């Protein structure tokens, strides 16, 4: 290669290409003194950069080293691409470079490094790249690292998602999550209070509900149904018949027997009919409570 040659290096890859988004292509070159290295920045909305570092500190800028001047964003659909050049002055000294950008993740620890004239001994490009990637790996003392571990981009190279893993013991709930938990707790408390209120109202309604007569199997509504029956209403009240002395010697009057027979036909007991008759007494009819015990029997 002549001393006046130019080597073009693309800064940043394409989605799906070998090496991924975070790479120099080619990742290393051998260039004699006087060679111009032209870095051409690829499409990336956040941009890439080129900084010189050292083999021992691959992701740390070398003081006084080469610098492309910060990120070079390139929008999708661009027709021209920014470039930056530098010239090799000593081909006996290896040169090490990296991308200093950290959006959406650290480009350097993702393996985006570059070498010029790396030697064939221990300081190879692969060793340099492995050292850079190791800076983003979990440390032995911590099972998780706070360094982002993966990202996703669309076909144009626009980052759409990044995933960062927090160290154990450093998880924090956002204000929105805390507010949601508080609202959920209040809703649960309100539902419990409403359920308790409904239960108490139903219990009170059940306790205050009319109870059937204890003297028989029929209910109060059944007895009132008998009292409202036209056949019963058109018959003389058995108590009135008794007070007027119409009760026969052998037992209840025929009118009383008819009423009891009708009650029996409706599935009621004689004692329930007697209780219905007592309930129909007026305030001044208390004197009939001492009726003979044989009243209402055949």
C-alpha positions as CSV (number, residue, x, y, z in Angstrom):
1,X,0.0,0.0,0.0
2,X,1.4,3.4,-0.9
3,X,2.0,6.1,1.6
4,X,-0.5,8.3,-0.2
5,X,-3.4,5.9,0.0
6,X,-6.7,6.4,1.8
7,X,-8.6,3.8,3.7
8,X,-12.4,4.3,4.2
9,X,-13.9,3.0,7.5
10,X,-17.6,3.0,8.0
11,X,-18.6,4.1,11.6
12,X,-21.8,2.2,12.6
13,X,-23.4,-0.8,11.1
14,X,-26.8,-1.6,9.7
15,X,-29.6,-3.6,11.4
16,X,-29.1,-7.3,10.6
17,X,-25.6,-6.9,9.3
18,X,-22.8,-9.0,10.6
19,X,-21.5,-7.2,13.7
20,X,-24.7,-5.4,14.4
21,X,-25.2,-1.7,14.8
22,X,-22.3,-0.9,17.0
23,X,-19.2,-1.6,14.9
24,X,-16.4,-0.1,12.7
25,X,-16.2,-1.7,9.3
26,X,-13.6,-2.9,8.9
27,X,-12.8,-3.2,12.6
28,X,-9.0,-3.0,12.1
29,X,-6.6,-2.0,9.3
30,X,-2.9,-2.2,8.6
31,X,-1.8,1.1,7.3
32,X,1.8,2.4,6.7
33,X,2.8,5.8,7.6
34,X,1.2,8.5,5.6
35,X,-2.0,6.6,5.1
36,X,-5.2,8.6,5.5
37,X,-8.0,6.9,7.5
38,X,-11.3,8.3,6.4
39,X,-14.2,7.6,8.9
40,X,-17.6,7.8,7.2
41,X,-20.5,8.0,9.7
42,X,-23.4,5.8,9.0
43,X,-27.2,6.4,9.7
44,X,-27.9,6.8,13.4
45,X,-30.2,9.4,14.9
46,X,-28.0,9.8,18.0
47,X,-24.8,9.5,16.1
48,X,-21.4,8.0,16.6
49,X,-17.9,9.3,17.3
50,X,-14.3,8.3,17.1
51,X,-12.0,8.7,20.1
52,X,-8.5,7.4,20.6
53,X,-7.9,5.3,23.6
54,X,-5.3,2.8,24.8
55,X,-5.1,-1.0,24.9
56,X,-5.3,-1.1,28.7
57,X,-8.3,1.3,28.9
58,X,-10.3,0.7,25.7
59,X,-13.3,2.9,26.6
60,X,-11.3,5.8,28.2
61,X,-10.2,8.7,26.0
62,X,-6.5,9.0,25.7
63,X,-5.2,12.4,26.8
64,X,-4.1,14.3,23.8
65,X,-5.3,11.6,21.4
66,X,-7.3,11.8,18.2
67,X,-10.9,13.0,18.4
68,X,-13.6,13.3,15.8
69,X,-15.3,16.1,17.8
70,X,-18.3,14.4,19.3
71,X,-21.4,12.6,18.0
72,X,-22.2,12.8,14.3
73,X,-26.0,12.2,14.0
74,X,-27.2,11.0,10.6
75,X,-31.0,11.0,9.9
76,X,-32.7,8.2,8.1
77,X,-32.8,8.7,4.3
78,X,-29.7,10.9,4.3
79,X,-27.9,11.2,1.0
80,X,-24.7,12.6,2.3
81,X,-22.7,11.3,5.2
82,X,-20.3,13.2,7.5
83,X,-16.6,12.1,7.5
84,X,-13.5,12.7,9.6
85,X,-9.9,11.9,8.6
86,X,-6.6,11.4,10.3
87,X,-3.2,10.4,9.0
88,X,-1.0,7.6,10.3
89,X,2.4,9.1,11.2
90,X,4.1,6.0,12.7
91,X,3.1,2.6,11.5
92,X,5.2,0.9,14.2
93,X,2.9,2.0,17.0
94,X,-0.6,0.4,17.3
95,X,-3.5,2.9,17.5
96,X,-6.7,2.1,19.4
97,X,-10.0,3.8,18.9
98,X,-13.6,3.5,20.2
99,X,-17.0,5.1,19.9
100,X,-17.7,7.3,23.0
101,X,-21.5,7.5,22.6
102,X,-23.8,6.1,25.3
103,X,-27.2,6.3,23.7
104,X,-29.2,4.1,24.0
105,X,-26.4,2.0,25.4
106,X,-22.6,2.2,25.7
107,X,-21.3,1.7,22.2
108,X,-17.8,0.8,23.4
109,X,-18.9,-1.9,25.8
110,X,-21.1,-3.2,22.9
111,X,-17.9,-3.9,21.1
112,X,-17.6,-0.8,18.9
113,X,-13.8,-0.4,18.9
114,X,-11.2,0.0,16.1
115,X,-7.5,-0.7,15.7
116,X,-4.7,0.5,13.4
117,X,-1.7,-1.7,13.0
118,X,-2.5,-4.0,16.0
119,X,0.4,-6.4,16.5
120,X,0.3,-10.2,16.3
121,X,1.4,-10.7,19.9
122,X,-0.7,-10.3,23.0
123,X,-2.1,-6.9,22.0
124,X,-4.4,-8.1,19.2
125,X,-7.6,-6.4,18.0
126,X,-9.7,-9.3,19.5
127,X,-8.1,-8.9,22.9
128,X,-8.7,-5.2,22.7
129,X,-12.4,-5.7,21.8
130,X,-12.9,-8.4,24.5
131,X,-11.5,-6.0,27.1
132,X,-14.0,-3.3,26.0
133,X,-16.9,-5.7,26.2
134,X,-15.8,-6.9,29.6
135,X,-16.3,-3.4,31.0
136,X,-20.0,-3.8,30.4
137,X,-20.3,-7.3,31.9
138,X,-21.5,-8.0,35.4
139,X,-18.7,-7.9,38.0
140,X,-18.0,-11.1,39.9
141,X,-19.1,-9.5,43.2
142,X,-22.5,-8.5,41.8
143,X,-25.0,-10.9,40.1
144,X,-26.5,-8.1,38.1
145,X,-25.1,-5.0,36.5
146,X,-26.7,-1.6,36.0
147,X,-25.2,-1.4,32.5
148,X,-27.8,-1.7,29.8
149,X,-27.6,-5.2,28.2
150,X,-29.7,-5.0,25.0
151,X,-31.5,-2.7,22.6
152,X,-33.8,-2.9,19.6
153,X,-34.0,-0.6,16.6
154,X,-36.2,-0.4,13.6
155,X,-35.1,-0.9,10.0
156,X,-33.9,2.7,9.7
157,X,-31.6,2.3,12.7
158,X,-33.8,4.3,15.0
159,X,-33.6,2.9,18.6
160,X,-37.0,1.8,19.8
161,X,-36.2,0.1,23.1
162,X,-33.4,-0.4,25.5
163,X,-33.3,-2.8,28.4
164,X,-31.3,-2.0,31.5
165,X,-30.8,-4.3,34.4
166,X,-30.6,-2.8,37.9
167,X,-28.5,-4.3,40.6
168,X,-30.3,-6.2,43.3
169,X,-31.4,-4.0,46.2
170,X,-31.7,-0.9,44.1
171,X,-35.2,-1.3,42.7
172,X,-37.4,1.7,43.1
173,X,-41.1,2.1,42.5
174,X,-42.1,5.1,40.4
175,X,-44.6,7.7,41.7
176,X,-47.2,6.5,39.2
177,X,-46.9,2.9,40.5
178,X,-47.2,4.0,44.1
179,X,-50.3,6.1,43.3
180,X,-51.9,3.2,41.5
181,X,-51.3,0.9,44.5
182,X,-52.9,3.5,46.8
183,X,-56.0,3.9,44.6
184,X,-56.4,0.1,44.4
185,X,-56.2,-0.2,48.2
186,X,-58.9,2.5,48.5
187,X,-61.2,0.8,46.0
188,X,-60.8,-2.5,47.9
189,X,-61.7,-0.8,51.2
190,X,-64.7,0.9,49.7
191,X,-66.0,-2.4,48.3
192,X,-65.6,-4.1,51.6
193,X,-67.5,-1.3,53.4
194,X,-70.3,-1.5,50.8
195,X,-70.5,-5.3,51.2
196,X,-70.7,-4.9,55.0
197,X,-73.4,-2.2,54.7
198,X,-75.6,-4.4,52.4
199,X,-75.1,-7.4,54.7
200,X,-76.2,-5.4,57.8
201,X,-79.3,-4.0,56.0
202,X,-80.3,-7.4,54.9
203,X,-79.9,-8.7,58.3
204,X,-82.0,-5.9,59.8
205,X,-84.7,-6.4,57.2
206,X,-84.8,-10.1,58.0
207,X,-85.0,-9.5,61.7
208,X,-87.8,-7.0,61.3
209,X,-89.8,-9.1,58.8
210,X,-93.2,-10.5,60.1
211,X,-93.0,-13.9,61.5
212,X,-95.6,-16.7,61.0
213,X,-97.9,-17.6,63.9
214,X,-96.3,-20.1,66.3
215,X,-99.6,-21.9,66.9
216,X,-99.7,-23.5,63.5
217,X,-97.9,-24.2,60.2
218,X,-99.7,-21.4,58.3
219,X,-98.3,-17.9,57.7
220,X,-100.0,-14.6,58.6
221,X,-100.6,-13.9,54.9
222,X,-102.4,-17.3,54.5
223,X,-104.6,-16.4,57.5
224,X,-105.4,-13.0,56.1
225,X,-106.3,-14.7,52.8
226,X,-108.8,-16.8,54.7
227,X,-110.2,-13.7,56.4
228,X,-110.7,-11.9,53.1
229,X,-112.4,-14.9,51.4
230,X,-115.9,-13.8,50.4
231,X,-117.3,-17.0,51.8
232,X,-115.9,-16.2,55.3
233,X,-116.9,-12.5,55.2
234,X,-120.6,-13.4,54.4
235,X,-120.8,-15.7,57.4
236,X,-121.5,-14.5,61.0
237,X,-118.5,-14.1,63.2
238,X,-118.3,-17.2,65.5
239,X,-117.5,-15.0,68.5
240,X,-120.6,-12.9,67.8
241,X,-122.7,-16.1,67.5
242,X,-121.3,-17.3,70.8
243,X,-122.0,-14.0,72.6
244,X,-125.6,-14.0,71.3
245,X,-126.1,-17.5,72.7
246,X,-126.5,-19.1,69.3
247,X,-124.1,-21.9,70.2
248,X,-125.9,-25.2,70.3
249,X,-125.8,-27.7,73.2
250,X,-123.8,-30.2,71.3
251,X,-121.0,-28.0,70.2
252,X,-120.4,-25.1,67.9
253,X,-123.1,-23.6,65.8
254,X,-123.6,-24.6,62.2
255,X,-122.2,-21.3,61.0
256,X,-119.0,-21.8,63.1
257,X,-118.7,-25.4,61.8
258,X,-119.0,-24.1,58.2
259,X,-116.2,-21.6,58.8
260,X,-113.9,-24.3,60.3
261,X,-114.7,-26.6,57.4
262,X,-113.8,-23.9,54.9
263,X,-110.5,-23.3,56.7
264,X,-109.7,-27.0,56.7
265,X,-110.3,-27.1,52.9
266,X,-107.7,-24.4,52.5
267,X,-105.1,-26.4,54.4
268,X,-105.3,-24.5,57.7
269,X,-105.6,-25.8,61.2
270,X,-108.5,-24.9,63.6
271,X,-106.1,-23.2,66.0
272,X,-105.0,-20.8,63.2
273,X,-108.6,-19.8,62.5
274,X,-109.1,-19.1,66.2
275,X,-105.9,-16.9,66.3
276,X,-107.2,-15.0,63.2
277,X,-110.5,-14.4,65.0
278,X,-108.7,-13.0,68.1
279,X,-106.6,-10.7,65.8
280,X,-109.8,-9.3,64.3
281,X,-111.2,-8.2,67.8
282,X,-111.5,-4.4,68.4
283,X,-110.1,-2.6,71.4
284,X,-113.3,-3.0,73.3
285,X,-113.7,-6.7,72.7
286,X,-111.3,-7.9,75.4
287,X,-114.1,-9.5,77.3
288,X,-114.4,-12.3,74.8
289,X,-110.9,-13.5,75.5
290,X,-112.3,-15.7,78.4
291,X,-114.4,-17.8,76.0
292,X,-115.0,-21.4,77.0
293,X,-112.1,-23.7,76.0
294,X,-114.4,-25.9,73.9
295,X,-115.1,-23.0,71.4
296,X,-114.1,-23.8,67.9
297,X,-114.1,-27.6,68.3
298,X,-116.5,-30.1,66.9
